[in-house]
Amino acid sequence: MLADRSTGVPTAAHDDGRAGRDALVGHDRDDGRAGGDRLPARDGGVGGEDLGRLLRELAPRVLGALLRRYDDFDACEDALQEAMLAATVQWPVDGVPEHPRGWLVTVAARRFIDQIRSERARRDREAASASRELPGAMVAPGPDEQVPRDHDDTLTLLFMCCHPALTPASQVALTLRAVGGLTTAEVAGAFLVPEATMGPRISRAKQRIRAADTTLSGPAYAERLGAVLHVLYLIFNEGYTATSGPHLHRPDLATEAIRLTRAIHRSLPDDGEVAGLLALMLLTDARRATRTDAEGGLVPLGEQDRLRWDADLIEEGTRLVTDAMLRCPLGPYQLQAAIAAVHVGAPHVADTDWRQIEFLYRLLCRIAPNPMATLNHAIAVAMADGPDAGLAMVAALAADDRMARHHRLAATRAHLRELAGDMAAAREDYLLASQRTSSLPEQRYLRARADRLTPMDATPQES
């Protein structure tokens, strides 16, 4: 759910698996430099944050190139780590090579081949592995050989991590590790599990991919696009509003999800749902700086300083979703982005066009039925037609097993009861919601809302 969950802010709700679109045709353009990987030769060295940033940017693209050639996840990842280690030693002294990505691919390929040859000599596995080799697969590229320009290897790796043989949780974990460049410990932190638990989980995911068909033809890209978008949606969601822990945000996850979605949009600029998801992320992330106060407490939408919202992200997101809805078949991500655009387009909270939001949610619930979408629709109905109308919809949701014990159901019911003037019941629901969420900022906010409500003094407030 991309929303201020405890406050019932209707920004987005969707949890379906999208059907695949047209085949992906990658273009390796995501570094923003003329000539792709080419960099001006440097006499001086580079180090510190600049080197780390460059290696982080190049790592998934190099790993994708290796996997496309050798099809062995663990061995390719080990070879990449050795190549990056060599770069951290050599580049600060000799300078960044003219083609840093090609340099890394060459060094990693040589490490990979050395490792395979060593294992073959030691284990005498030449005959068994020869049947799996492709022509030229054991020949490392030359130092001046460039990776073909019709592939974006970051996206190849991303689509591989979203293999249908994996569960959604494993897809997210492997994407964060292999594409996002997070360490196993960082991925474990995102899932709130020990590193000792996450390490084997990622290893099992790699083994499952290795045992499955990893061919990425045009149809395979199309079939997996829905899963890829959903994984990016989940990563952004967790980064924007963490489900647990002391902080409301995980900026690293949200930023990584936006970066990867931009890469897909560059390769599929005419796909409306890709544009819709990117627009949704940008429009939602534009409010990030205003969602917490100086102490890290949650600030609801109605109290946020709109002058501090990121105008550039709002302009880009609005343009993306407007263009997508004009020329593409309507989809759930586009609708959610349109809802977010209506929210951020209002100069003041009182100017919010709740009728338009209610209409958009009605469409969303029709094409992508989902209890979270219905809950947000109930909020929009309450704001447009009065809290009693919204409460009737919320009451029906209480019978849904997927929502019955969710803290957002109790928080939304509390908010609408507060608007209706039933302060005692609202206070009970705020306290109930605070007990059901594991997010500390949400717990504090909900308890504060409950403490402010007494039968004699309560001020209803939009959120």
Secondary structure, DSSP 8 states (H G I E B T S, - for coil): --S-GGGT--S----------S-------TT--TTTT-----SS---HHHHHHHHHHHHHHHHHHHHHHH--HHHHHHHHHHHHHHHHHHHHHH---SSHHHHHHHHHHHHHHHHHHHHHHHHT-HHHHHTT--TTTTS---TT----TT--HHHHHHHHHT-TTS-HHHHHHHIIIIIS---HHHHHHHHTS-HHHHHHHHHHHHHHHHHS-----HHHHHHHHHHHHHHHHHHHHHHHS-SEES-S--HHHHHHHHHHHHHHHHH-TT-HHHHHHHHHHHHHHTTGGGSB-TTS-B--GGGS-GGGS-HHHHHHHHHHHHHHHHHS---HHHHHHHHHHHHHH-SSGGG--HHHHHHHHHHHHHHS--HHHHHHHHHHHHHHH-HHHHHHHHHHHTT-TTTTT-HHHHHHHHHHHHHHT-HHHHHHHHHHHHHH-EEHHHHHHHHHHHHH-BTTB------
